[in-house]
Amino acid sequence: MDFIIRGHVPYRDSKLTRILQPALGGNANTAIICNITLAQVHADETKSSLQFASRALRVTNCAEINEILTDAALLKRQRKEIEELR
């Protein structure tokens, strides 16, 4: 199956996906490890895991450091910006 991704990533509907949803997009770096087996009895689950990993691989995140400034640090930054603008 080929999926065209334009804003929505078609993850499989699972509890794990819902738990990981905040980490699968937005301001986070994410690593996903999928375990598979060659055992024939688990072929369907292995295929499903590989399809999930394939779709998750297409997700790109732009993580940024969240910065919490004190009032003094914010004031210092604004003064510096004002000086640069002059």
PDB file of N, CA, C and O in Angstrom, chain B, residues numbered from 101:
ATOM      1  N   MET B 101       0.828  -1.170   0.000  1.00  0.00           N
ATOM      2  CA  MET B 101       0.000   0.000   0.000  1.00  0.00           C
ATOM      3  C   MET B 101       0.878   1.241   0.000  1.00  0.00           C
ATOM      4  O   MET B 101       1.857   1.313   0.742  1.00  0.00           O
ATOM      5  N   ASP B 102       0.538   2.195  -0.811  1.00  0.00           N
ATOM      6  CA  ASP B 102       1.229   3.475  -0.816  1.00  0.00           C
ATOM      7  C   ASP B 102       0.336   4.508  -0.146  1.00  0.00           C
ATOM      8  O   ASP B 102      -0.846   4.627  -0.466  1.00  0.00           O
ATOM      9  N   PHE B 103       0.916   5.250   0.786  1.00  0.00           N
ATOM     10  CA  PHE B 103       0.172   6.289   1.476  1.00  0.00           C
ATOM     11  C   PHE B 103       0.759   7.634   1.091  1.00  0.00           C
ATOM     12  O   PHE B 103       1.978   7.806   1.066  1.00  0.00           O
ATOM     13  N   ILE B 104      -0.103   8.576   0.794  1.00  0.00           N
ATOM     14  CA  ILE B 104       0.326   9.942   0.546  1.00  0.00           C
ATOM     15  C   ILE B 104       0.127  10.702   1.841  1.00  0.00           C
ATOM     16  O   ILE B 104      -0.986  10.791   2.360  1.00  0.00           O
ATOM     17  N   ILE B 105       1.207  11.244   2.350  1.00  0.00           N
ATOM     18  CA  ILE B 105       1.144  11.902   3.652  1.00  0.00           C
ATOM     19  C   ILE B 105       1.119  13.403   3.448  1.00  0.00           C
ATOM     20  O   ILE B 105       2.081  13.995   2.958  1.00  0.00           O
ATOM     21  N   ARG B 106       0.007  14.009   3.829  1.00  0.00           N
ATOM     22  CA  ARG B 106      -0.157  15.458   3.750  1.00  0.00           C
ATOM     23  C   ARG B 106      -0.819  15.929   5.034  1.00  0.00           C
ATOM     24  O   ARG B 106      -2.001  16.274   5.032  1.00  0.00           O
ATOM     25  N   GLY B 107      -0.081  15.947   6.114  1.00  0.00           N
ATOM     26  CA  GLY B 107      -0.625  16.422   7.365  1.00  0.00           C
ATOM     27  C   GLY B 107      -1.121  15.322   8.290  1.00  0.00           C
ATOM     28  O   GLY B 107      -1.020  15.464   9.508  1.00  0.00           O
ATOM     29  N   HIS B 108      -1.652  14.235   7.757  1.00  0.00           N
ATOM     30  CA  HIS B 108      -2.125  13.139   8.594  1.00  0.00           C
ATOM     31  C   HIS B 108      -1.354  11.881   8.258  1.00  0.00           C
ATOM     32  O   HIS B 108      -1.294  11.473   7.098  1.00  0.00           O
ATOM     33  N   VAL B 109      -0.767  11.268   9.262  1.00  0.00           N
ATOM     34  CA  VAL B 109      -0.050  10.016   9.065  1.00  0.00           C
ATOM     35  C   VAL B 109      -0.990   8.886   9.442  1.00  0.00           C
ATOM     36  O   VAL B 109      -1.487   8.859  10.568  1.00  0.00           O
ATOM     37  N   PRO B 110      -1.250   7.948   8.533  1.00  0.00           N
ATOM     38  CA  PRO B 110      -2.221   6.881   8.815  1.00  0.00           C
ATOM     39  C   PRO B 110      -1.621   5.774   9.679  1.00  0.00           C
ATOM     40  O   PRO B 110      -1.352   4.681   9.181  1.00  0.00           O
ATOM     41  N   TYR B 111      -1.408   6.046  10.972  1.00  0.00           N
ATOM     42  CA  TYR B 111      -0.931   5.019  11.884  1.00  0.00           C
ATOM     43  C   TYR B 111      -2.008   3.969  12.059  1.00  0.00           C
ATOM     44  O   TYR B 111      -3.192   4.226  11.839  1.00  0.00           O
ATOM     45  N   ARG B 112      -1.579   2.785  12.456  1.00  0.00           N
ATOM     46  CA  ARG B 112      -2.598   1.789  12.757  1.00  0.00           C
ATOM     47  C   ARG B 112      -3.283   2.192  14.057  1.00  0.00           C
ATOM     48  O   ARG B 112      -2.684   2.848  14.910  1.00  0.00           O
ATOM     49  N   ASP B 113      -4.512   1.804  14.195  1.00  0.00           N
ATOM     50  CA  ASP B 113      -5.296   2.176  15.359  1.00  0.00           C
ATOM     51  C   ASP B 113      -4.984   1.199  16.484  1.00  0.00           C
ATOM     52  O   ASP B 113      -5.453   0.061  16.470  1.00  0.00           O
ATOM     53  N   SER B 114      -4.194   1.640  17.459  1.00  0.00           N
ATOM     54  CA  SER B 114      -3.832   0.774  18.568  1.00  0.00           C
ATOM     55  C   SER B 114      -3.670   1.595  19.835  1.00  0.00           C
ATOM     56  O   SER B 114      -3.540   2.818  19.783  1.00  0.00           O
ATOM     57  N   LYS B 115      -3.678   0.916  20.968  1.00  0.00           N
ATOM     58  CA  LYS B 115      -3.474   1.585  22.246  1.00  0.00           C
ATOM     59  C   LYS B 115      -2.090   2.217  22.293  1.00  0.00           C
ATOM     60  O   LYS B 115      -1.931   3.331  22.793  1.00  0.00           O
ATOM     61  N   LEU B 116      -1.082   1.507  21.772  1.00  0.00           N
ATOM     62  CA  LEU B 116       0.285   2.022  21.787  1.00  0.00           C
ATOM     63  C   LEU B 116       0.388   3.326  21.005  1.00  0.00           C
ATOM     64  O   LEU B 116       1.047   4.265  21.451  1.00  0.00           O
ATOM     65  N   THR B 117      -0.250   3.391  19.856  1.00  0.00           N
ATOM     66  CA  THR B 117      -0.214   4.611  19.047  1.00  0.00           C
ATOM     67  C   THR B 117      -0.858   5.762  19.798  1.00  0.00           C
ATOM     68  O   THR B 117      -0.345   6.881  19.774  1.00  0.00           O
ATOM     69  N   ARG B 118      -1.972   5.502  20.462  1.00  0.00           N
ATOM     70  CA  ARG B 118      -2.634   6.563  21.225  1.00  0.00           C
ATOM     71  C   ARG B 118      -1.772   7.020  22.396  1.00  0.00           C
ATOM     72  O   ARG B 118      -1.750   8.207  22.722  1.00  0.00           O
ATOM     73  N   ILE B 119      -1.063   6.093  23.029  1.00  0.00           N
ATOM     74  CA  ILE B 119      -0.178   6.464  24.134  1.00  0.00           C
ATOM     75  C   ILE B 119       0.987   7.303  23.622  1.00  0.00           C
ATOM     76  O   ILE B 119       1.387   8.270  24.270  1.00  0.00           O
ATOM     77  N   LEU B 120       1.530   6.941  22.469  1.00  0.00           N
ATOM     78  CA  LEU B 120       2.694   7.626  21.905  1.00  0.00           C
ATOM     79  C   LEU B 120       2.341   8.868  21.106  1.00  0.00           C
ATOM     80  O   LEU B 120       3.243   9.589  20.678  1.00  0.00           O
ATOM     81  N   GLN B 121       1.076   9.140  20.892  1.00  0.00           N
ATOM     82  CA  GLN B 121       0.650  10.226  20.019  1.00  0.00           C
ATOM     83  C   GLN B 121       1.326  11.559  20.316  1.00  0.00           C
ATOM     84  O   GLN B 121       1.729  12.229  19.364  1.00  0.00           O
ATOM     85  N   PRO B 122       1.480  11.996  21.570  1.00  0.00           N
ATOM     86  CA  PRO B 122       2.163  13.268  21.815  1.00  0.00           C
ATOM     87  C   PRO B 122       3.627  13.260  21.371  1.00  0.00           C
ATOM     88  O   PRO B 122       4.175  14.304  21.017  1.00  0.00           O
ATOM     89  N   ALA B 123       4.254  12.094  21.389  1.00  0.00           N
ATOM     90  CA  ALA B 123       5.666  12.006  21.012  1.00  0.00           C
ATOM     91  C   ALA B 123       5.853  11.806  19.509  1.00  0.00           C
ATOM     92  O   ALA B 123       6.962  11.972  19.002  1.00  0.00           O
ATOM     93  N   LEU B 124       4.803  11.457  18.801  1.00  0.00           N
ATOM     94  CA  LEU B 124       4.935  11.176  17.377  1.00  0.00           C
ATOM     95  C   LEU B 124       4.796  12.418  16.512  1.00  0.00           C
ATOM     96  O   LEU B 124       4.832  12.309  15.286  1.00  0.00           O
ATOM     97  N   GLY B 125       4.646  13.538  17.080  1.00  0.00           N
ATOM     98  CA  GLY B 125       4.555  14.769  16.328  1.00  0.00           C
ATOM     99  C   GLY B 125       4.819  15.943  17.242  1.00  0.00           C
ATOM    100  O   GLY B 125       4.819  15.806  18.465  1.00  0.00           O
ATOM    101  N   GLY B 126       5.039  17.072  16.655  1.00  0.00           N
ATOM    102  CA  GLY B 126       5.251  18.258  17.467  1.00  0.00           C
ATOM    103  C   GLY B 126       6.680  18.440  17.904  1.00  0.00           C
ATOM    104  O   GLY B 126       7.610  18.176  17.142  1.00  0.00           O
ATOM    105  N   ASN B 127       6.858  18.885  19.114  1.00  0.00           N
ATOM    106  CA  ASN B 127       8.160  19.288  19.612  1.00  0.00           C
ATOM    107  C   ASN B 127       8.835  18.145  20.371  1.00  0.00           C
ATOM    108  O   ASN B 127       9.025  18.242  21.583  1.00  0.00           O
ATOM    109  N   ALA B 128       9.196  17.070  19.678  1.00  0.00           N
ATOM    110  CA  ALA B 128       9.839  15.934  20.333  1.00  0.00           C
ATOM    111  C   ALA B 128      10.722  15.193  19.345  1.00  0.00           C
ATOM    112  O   ALA B 128      10.413  15.109  18.156  1.00  0.00           O
ATOM    113  N   ASN B 129      11.815  14.660  19.848  1.00  0.00           N
ATOM    114  CA  ASN B 129      12.604  13.704  19.085  1.00  0.00           C
ATOM    115  C   ASN B 129      12.097  12.331  19.466  1.00  0.00           C
ATOM    116  O   ASN B 129      11.883  12.058  20.647  1.00  0.00           O
ATOM    117  N   THR B 130      11.900  11.465  18.493  1.00  0.00           N
ATOM    118  CA  THR B 130      11.275  10.178  18.753  1.00  0.00           C
ATOM    119  C   THR B 130      12.090   9.054  18.149  1.00  0.00           C
ATOM    120  O   THR B 130      12.555   9.158  17.014  1.00  0.00           O
ATOM    121  N   ALA B 131      12.263   7.984  18.897  1.00  0.00           N
ATOM    122  CA  ALA B 131      12.889   6.760  18.397  1.00  0.00           C
ATOM    123  C   ALA B 131      11.888   5.631  18.590  1.00  0.00           C
ATOM    124  O   ALA B 131      11.302   5.486  19.663  1.00  0.00           O
ATOM    125  N   ILE B 132      11.697   4.842  17.556  1.00  0.00           N
ATOM    126  CA  ILE B 132      10.766   3.721  17.626  1.00  0.00           C
ATOM    127  C   ILE B 132      11.535   2.447  17.307  1.00  0.00           C
ATOM    128  O   ILE B 132      12.245   2.374  16.304  1.00  0.00           O
ATOM    129  N   ILE B 133      11.387   1.452  18.161  1.00  0.00           N
ATOM    130  CA  ILE B 133      12.008   0.150  17.940  1.00  0.00           C
ATOM    131  C   ILE B 133      10.890  -0.854  17.736  1.00  0.00           C
ATOM    132  O   ILE B 133      10.029  -1.015  18.602  1.00  0.00           O
ATOM    133  N   CYS B 134      10.898  -1.532  16.594  1.00  0.00           N
ATOM    134  CA  CYS B 134       9.889  -2.545  16.314  1.00  0.00           C
ATOM    135  C   CYS B 134      10.549  -3.913  16.347  1.00  0.00           C
ATOM    136  O   CYS B 134      11.543  -4.149  15.660  1.00  0.00           O
ATOM    137  N   ASN B 135      10.000  -4.801  17.138  1.00  0.00           N
ATOM    138  CA  ASN B 135      10.514  -6.170  17.225  1.00  0.00           C
ATOM    139  C   ASN B 135       9.721  -7.063  16.289  1.00  0.00           C
ATOM    140  O   ASN B 135       8.493  -7.002  16.229  1.00  0.00           O
ATOM    141  N   ILE B 136      10.445  -7.887  15.568  1.00  0.00           N
ATOM    142  CA  ILE B 136       9.794  -8.822  14.645  1.00  0.00           C
ATOM    143  C   ILE B 136      10.387 -10.208  14.856  1.00  0.00           C
ATOM    144  O   ILE B 136      11.423 -10.361  15.503  1.00  0.00           O
ATOM    145  N   THR B 137       9.730 -11.198  14.312  1.00  0.00           N
ATOM    146  CA  THR B 137      10.211 -12.569  14.416  1.00  0.00           C
ATOM    147  C   THR B 137      10.011 -13.275  13.084  1.00  0.00           C
ATOM    148  O   THR B 137       9.147 -12.901  12.291  1.00  0.00           O
ATOM    149  N   LEU B 138      10.808 -14.283  12.854  1.00  0.00           N
ATOM    150  CA  LEU B 138      10.662 -15.073  11.635  1.00  0.00           C
ATOM    151  C   LEU B 138       9.692 -16.240  11.818  1.00  0.00           C
ATOM    152  O   LEU B 138       9.417 -16.970  10.866  1.00  0.00           O
ATOM    153  N   ALA B 139       9.177 -16.420  13.025  1.00  0.00           N
ATOM    154  CA  ALA B 139       8.247 -17.506  13.311  1.00  0.00           C
ATOM    155  C   ALA B 139       6.965 -17.321  12.501  1.00  0.00           C
ATOM    156  O   ALA B 139       6.357 -16.250  12.506  1.00  0.00           O
ATOM    157  N   GLN B 140       6.572 -18.376  11.812  1.00  0.00           N
ATOM    158  CA  GLN B 140       5.406 -18.316  10.930  1.00  0.00           C
ATOM    159  C   GLN B 140       4.116 -18.014  11.694  1.00  0.00           C
ATOM    160  O   GLN B 140       3.212 -17.381  11.150  1.00  0.00           O
ATOM    161  N   VAL B 141       4.023 -18.460  12.945  1.00  0.00           N
ATOM    162  CA  VAL B 141       2.797 -18.238  13.711  1.00  0.00           C
ATOM    163  C   VAL B 141       2.571 -16.756  14.004  1.00  0.00           C
ATOM    164  O   VAL B 141       1.443 -16.355  14.290  1.00  0.00           O
ATOM    165  N   HIS B 142       3.622 -15.934  13.938  1.00  0.00           N
ATOM    166  CA  HIS B 142       3.507 -14.507  14.212  1.00  0.00           C
ATOM    167  C   HIS B 142       3.675 -13.658  12.945  1.00  0.00           C
ATOM    168  O   HIS B 142       3.990 -12.471  13.031  1.00  0.00           O
ATOM    169  N   ALA B 143       3.470 -14.254  11.795  1.00  0.00           N
ATOM    170  CA  ALA B 143       3.683 -13.557  10.529  1.00  0.00           C
ATOM    171  C   ALA B 143       2.783 -12.335  10.386  1.00  0.00           C
ATOM    172  O   ALA B 143       3.240 -11.289   9.925  1.00  0.00           O
ATOM    173  N   ASP B 144       1.516 -12.445  10.772  1.00  0.00           N
ATOM    174  CA  ASP B 144       0.595 -11.306  10.650  1.00  0.00           C
ATOM    175  C   ASP B 144       1.024 -10.139  11.534  1.00  0.00           C
ATOM    176  O   ASP B 144       0.997  -8.984  11.106  1.00  0.00           O
ATOM    177  N   GLU B 145       1.420 -10.447  12.769  1.00  0.00           N
ATOM    178  CA  GLU B 145       1.850  -9.389  13.684  1.00  0.00           C
ATOM    179  C   GLU B 145       3.153  -8.747  13.213  1.00  0.00           C
ATOM    180  O   GLU B 145       3.328  -7.534  13.331  1.00  0.00           O
ATOM    181  N   THR B 146       4.069  -9.562  12.678  1.00  0.00           N
ATOM    182  CA  THR B 146       5.326  -9.033  12.145  1.00  0.00           C
ATOM    183  C   THR B 146       5.050  -8.109  10.965  1.00  0.00           C
ATOM    184  O   THR B 146       5.646  -7.037  10.866  1.00  0.00           O
ATOM    185  N   LYS B 147       4.160  -8.513  10.078  1.00  0.00           N
ATOM    186  CA  LYS B 147       3.808  -7.682   8.925  1.00  0.00           C
ATOM    187  C   LYS B 147       3.190  -6.360   9.386  1.00  0.00           C
ATOM    188  O   LYS B 147       3.519  -5.296   8.862  1.00  0.00           O
ATOM    189  N   SER B 148       2.303  -6.440  10.359  1.00  0.00           N
ATOM    190  CA  SER B 148       1.663  -5.238  10.889  1.00  0.00           C
ATOM    191  C   SER B 148       2.696  -4.304  11.526  1.00  0.00           C
ATOM    192  O   SER B 148       2.628  -3.089  11.342  1.00  0.00           O
ATOM    193  N   SER B 149       3.649  -4.864  12.271  1.00  0.00           N
ATOM    194  CA  SER B 149       4.695  -4.051  12.905  1.00  0.00           C
ATOM    195  C   SER B 149       5.572  -3.378  11.859  1.00  0.00           C
ATOM    196  O   SER B 149       5.929  -2.209  12.011  1.00  0.00           O
ATOM    197  N   LEU B 150       5.921  -4.093  10.808  1.00  0.00           N
ATOM    198  CA  LEU B 150       6.749  -3.516   9.749  1.00  0.00           C
ATOM    199  C   LEU B 150       6.005  -2.415   8.989  1.00  0.00           C
ATOM    200  O   LEU B 150       6.611  -1.417   8.600  1.00  0.00           O
ATOM    201  N   GLN B 151       4.716  -2.586   8.778  1.00  0.00           N
ATOM    202  CA  GLN B 151       3.928  -1.541   8.125  1.00  0.00           C
ATOM    203  C   GLN B 151       3.857  -0.299   9.009  1.00  0.00           C
ATOM    204  O   GLN B 151       3.966   0.823   8.514  1.00  0.00           O
ATOM    205  N   PHE B 152       3.676  -0.494  10.310  1.00  0.00           N
ATOM    206  CA  PHE B 152       3.658   0.627  11.243  1.00  0.00           C
ATOM    207  C   PHE B 152       4.992   1.356  11.218  1.00  0.00           C
ATOM    208  O   PHE B 152       5.031   2.585  11.157  1.00  0.00           O
ATOM    209  N   ALA B 153       6.082   0.604  11.265  1.00  0.00           N
ATOM    210  CA  ALA B 153       7.415   1.212  11.254  1.00  0.00           C
ATOM    211  C   ALA B 153       7.657   1.977   9.959  1.00  0.00           C
ATOM    212  O   ALA B 153       8.273   3.042   9.970  1.00  0.00           O
ATOM    213  N   SER B 154       7.180   1.442   8.854  1.00  0.00           N
ATOM    214  CA  SER B 154       7.334   2.106   7.566  1.00  0.00           C
ATOM    215  C   SER B 154       6.605   3.442   7.550  1.00  0.00           C
ATOM    216  O   SER B 154       7.135   4.433   7.046  1.00  0.00           O
ATOM    217  N   ARG B 155       5.394   3.476   8.098  1.00  0.00           N
ATOM    218  CA  ARG B 155       4.641   4.721   8.147  1.00  0.00           C
ATOM    219  C   ARG B 155       5.255   5.700   9.148  1.00  0.00           C
ATOM    220  O   ARG B 155       5.329   6.899   8.880  1.00  0.00           O
ATOM    221  N   ALA B 156       5.690   5.195  10.290  1.00  0.00           N
ATOM    222  CA  ALA B 156       6.276   6.061  11.311  1.00  0.00           C
ATOM    223  C   ALA B 156       7.599   6.650  10.835  1.00  0.00           C
ATOM    224  O   ALA B 156       7.977   7.739  11.266  1.00  0.00           O
ATOM    225  N   LEU B 157       8.297   5.961   9.969  1.00  0.00           N
ATOM    226  CA  LEU B 157       9.575   6.435   9.441  1.00  0.00           C
ATOM    227  C   LEU B 157       9.404   7.726   8.645  1.00  0.00           C
ATOM    228  O   LEU B 157      10.333   8.528   8.548  1.00  0.00           O
ATOM    229  N   ARG B 158       8.231   7.923   8.083  1.00  0.00           N
ATOM    230  CA  ARG B 158       7.981   9.113   7.257  1.00  0.00           C
ATOM    231  C   ARG B 158       7.683  10.365   8.072  1.00  0.00           C
ATOM    232  O   ARG B 158       7.605  11.460   7.514  1.00  0.00           O
ATOM    233  N   VAL B 159       7.518  10.218   9.374  1.00  0.00           N
ATOM    234  CA  VAL B 159       7.209  11.362  10.238  1.00  0.00           C
ATOM    235  C   VAL B 159       8.473  12.183  10.446  1.00  0.00           C
ATOM    236  O   VAL B 159       9.527  11.638  10.772  1.00  0.00           O
ATOM    237  N   THR B 160       8.367  13.484  10.258  1.00  0.00           N
ATOM    238  CA  THR B 160       9.489  14.364  10.533  1.00  0.00           C
ATOM    239  C   THR B 160       9.073  15.356  11.609  1.00  0.00           C
ATOM    240  O   THR B 160       8.000  15.956  11.542  1.00  0.00           O
ATOM    241  N   ASN B 161       9.921  15.514  12.579  1.00  0.00           N
ATOM    242  CA  ASN B 161       9.674  16.441  13.680  1.00  0.00           C
ATOM    243  C   ASN B 161      10.725  17.534  13.651  1.00  0.00           C
ATOM    244  O   ASN B 161      11.867  17.293  13.259  1.00  0.00           O
ATOM    245  N   CYS B 162      10.358  18.691  14.050  1.00  0.00           N
ATOM    246  CA  CYS B 162      11.285  19.814  14.179  1.00  0.00           C
ATOM    247  C   CYS B 162      11.331  20.204  15.650  1.00  0.00           C
ATOM    248  O   CYS B 162      10.686  21.165  16.071  1.00  0.00           O
ATOM    249  N   ALA B 163      12.087  19.464  16.412  1.00  0.00           N
ATOM    250  CA  ALA B 163      12.148  19.698  17.846  1.00  0.00           C
ATOM    251  C   ALA B 163      12.952  20.958  18.143  1.00  0.00           C
ATOM    252  O   ALA B 163      13.994  21.209  17.538  1.00  0.00           O
ATOM    253  N   GLU B 164      12.450  21.734  19.074  1.00  0.00           N
ATOM    254  CA  GLU B 164      13.120  22.947  19.522  1.00  0.00           C
ATOM    255  C   GLU B 164      13.209  22.916  21.036  1.00  0.00           C
ATOM    256  O   GLU B 164      12.369  22.312  21.704  1.00  0.00           O
ATOM    257  N   ILE B 165      14.211  23.557  21.565  1.00  0.00           N
ATOM    258  CA  ILE B 165      14.374  23.626  23.004  1.00  0.00           C
ATOM    259  C   ILE B 165      13.391  24.649  23.554  1.00  0.00           C
ATOM    260  O   ILE B 165      13.363  25.801  23.122  1.00  0.00           O
ATOM    261  N   ASN B 166      12.598  24.216  24.500  1.00  0.00           N
ATOM    262  CA  ASN B 166      11.676  25.141  25.170  1.00  0.00           C
ATOM    263  C   ASN B 166      12.473  25.934  26.183  1.00  0.00           C
ATOM    264  O   ASN B 166      13.161  25.364  27.030  1.00  0.00           O
ATOM    265  N   GLU B 167      12.382  27.229  26.098  1.00  0.00           N
ATOM    266  CA  GLU B 167      13.182  28.093  26.946  1.00  0.00           C
ATOM    267  C   GLU B 167      12.281  28.845  27.913  1.00  0.00           C
ATOM    268  O   GLU B 167      11.329  29.512  27.506  1.00  0.00           O
ATOM    269  N   ILE B 168      12.589  28.731  29.183  1.00  0.00           N
ATOM    270  CA  ILE B 168      11.838  29.455  30.201  1.00  0.00           C
ATOM    271  C   ILE B 168      12.739  30.566  30.715  1.00  0.00           C
ATOM    272  O   ILE B 168      13.776  30.311  31.327  1.00  0.00           O
ATOM    273  N   LEU B 169      12.331  31.791  30.460  1.00  0.00           N
ATOM    274  CA  LEU B 169      13.140  32.945  30.845  1.00  0.00           C
ATOM    275  C   LEU B 169      12.602  33.591  32.111  1.00  0.00           C
ATOM    276  O   LEU B 169      11.392  33.697  32.313  1.00  0.00           O
ATOM    277  N   THR B 170      13.522  34.016  32.950  1.00  0.00           N
ATOM    278  CA  THR B 170      13.129  34.821  34.103  1.00  0.00           C
ATOM    279  C   THR B 170      12.833  36.224  33.597  1.00  0.00           C
ATOM    280  O   THR B 170      13.160  36.561  32.459  1.00  0.00           O
ATOM    281  N   ASP B 171      12.224  37.028  34.429  1.00  0.00           N
ATOM    282  CA  ASP B 171      11.915  38.406  34.043  1.00  0.00           C
ATOM    283  C   ASP B 171      13.195  39.168  33.704  1.00  0.00           C
ATOM    284  O   ASP B 171      13.230  39.942  32.747  1.00  0.00           O
ATOM    285  N   ALA B 172      14.246  38.943  34.496  1.00  0.00           N
ATOM    286  CA  ALA B 172      15.515  39.645  34.263  1.00  0.00           C
ATOM    287  C   ALA B 172      16.139  39.226  32.934  1.00  0.00           C
ATOM    288  O   ALA B 172      16.649  40.071  32.198  1.00  0.00           O
ATOM    289  N   ALA B 173      16.105  37.942  32.621  1.00  0.00           N
ATOM    290  CA  ALA B 173      16.674  37.458  31.365  1.00  0.00           C
ATOM    291  C   ALA B 173      15.883  37.970  30.168  1.00  0.00           C
ATOM    292  O   ALA B 173      16.463  38.316  29.138  1.00  0.00           O
ATOM    293  N   LEU B 174      14.562  38.017  30.301  1.00  0.00           N
ATOM    294  CA  LEU B 174      13.719  38.525  29.225  1.00  0.00           C
ATOM    295  C   LEU B 174      13.971  40.009  28.992  1.00  0.00           C
ATOM    296  O   LEU B 174      14.050  40.456  27.848  1.00  0.00           O
ATOM    297  N   LEU B 175      14.095  40.761  30.059  1.00  0.00           N
ATOM    298  CA  LEU B 175      14.383  42.190  29.957  1.00  0.00           C
ATOM    299  C   LEU B 175      15.741  42.426  29.295  1.00  0.00           C
ATOM    300  O   LEU B 175      15.882  43.327  28.468  1.00  0.00           O
ATOM    301  N   LYS B 176      16.738  41.620  29.657  1.00  0.00           N
ATOM    302  CA  LYS B 176      18.073  41.729  29.073  1.00  0.00           C
ATOM    303  C   LYS B 176      18.031  41.433  27.573  1.00  0.00           C
ATOM    304  O   LYS B 176      18.669  42.124  26.779  1.00  0.00           O
ATOM    305  N   ARG B 177      17.269  40.395  27.191  1.00  0.00           N
ATOM    306  CA  ARG B 177      17.148  40.033  25.775  1.00  0.00           C
ATOM    307  C   ARG B 177      16.474  41.149  24.989  1.00  0.00           C
ATOM    308  O   ARG B 177      16.901  41.469  23.880  1.00  0.00           O
ATOM    309  N   GLN B 178      15.426  41.743  25.550  1.00  0.00           N
ATOM    310  CA  GLN B 178      14.714  42.816  24.854  1.00  0.00           C
ATOM    311  C   GLN B 178      15.582  44.068  24.713  1.00  0.00           C
ATOM    312  O   GLN B 178      15.536  44.742  23.684  1.00  0.00           O
ATOM    313  N   ARG B 179      16.365  44.376  25.737  1.00  0.00           N
ATOM    314  CA  ARG B 179      17.284  45.517  25.630  1.00  0.00           C
ATOM    315  C   ARG B 179      18.318  45.295  24.531  1.00  0.00           C
ATOM    316  O   ARG B 179      18.659  46.213  23.786  1.00  0.00           O
ATOM    317  N   LYS B 180      18.814  44.052  24.443  1.00  0.00           N
ATOM    318  CA  LYS B 180      19.793  43.724  23.400  1.00  0.00           C
ATOM    319  C   LYS B 180      19.163  43.873  22.009  1.00  0.00           C
ATOM    320  O   LYS B 180      19.798  44.396  21.093  1.00  0.00           O
ATOM    321  N   GLU B 181      17.920  43.416  21.853  1.00  0.00           N
ATOM    322  CA  GLU B 181      17.226  43.555  20.565  1.00  0.00           C
ATOM    323  C   GLU B 181      17.021  45.014  20.208  1.00  0.00           C
ATOM    324  O   GLU B 181      17.179  45.398  19.049  1.00  0.00           O
ATOM    325  N   ILE B 182      16.668  45.837  21.195  1.00  0.00           N
ATOM    326  CA  ILE B 182      16.472  47.272  20.951  1.00  0.00           C
ATOM    327  C   ILE B 182      17.767  47.913  20.495  1.00  0.00           C
ATOM    328  O   ILE B 182      17.767  48.734  19.578  1.00  0.00           O
ATOM    329  N   GLU B 183      18.883  47.541  21.136  1.00  0.00           N
ATOM    330  CA  GLU B 183      20.178  48.069  20.749  1.00  0.00           C
ATOM    331  C   GLU B 183      20.554  47.656  19.327  1.00  0.00           C
ATOM    332  O   GLU B 183      21.108  48.455  18.571  1.00  0.00           O
ATOM    333  N   GLU B 184      20.254  46.414  18.968  1.00  0.00           N
ATOM    334  CA  GLU B 184      20.559  45.946  17.614  1.00  0.00           C
ATOM    335  C   GLU B 184      19.706  46.675  16.575  1.00  0.00           C
ATOM    336  O   GLU B 184      20.181  46.941  15.471  1.00  0.00           O
ATOM    337  N   LEU B 185      18.487  46.995  16.902  1.00  0.00           N
ATOM    338  CA  LEU B 185      17.619  47.711  15.979  1.00  0.00           C
ATOM    339  C   LEU B 185      18.052  49.161  15.783  1.00  0.00           C
ATOM    340  O   LEU B 185      17.815  49.742  14.725  1.00  0.00           O
ATOM    341  N   ARG B 186      18.684  49.743  16.795  1.00  0.00           N
ATOM    342  CA  ARG B 186      19.168  51.128  16.661  1.00  0.00           C
ATOM    343  C   ARG B 186      20.356  51.132  15.753  1.00  0.00           C
ATOM    344  O   ARG B 186      20.931  52.189  15.494  1.00  0.00           O
TER     345      ARG B 186
END
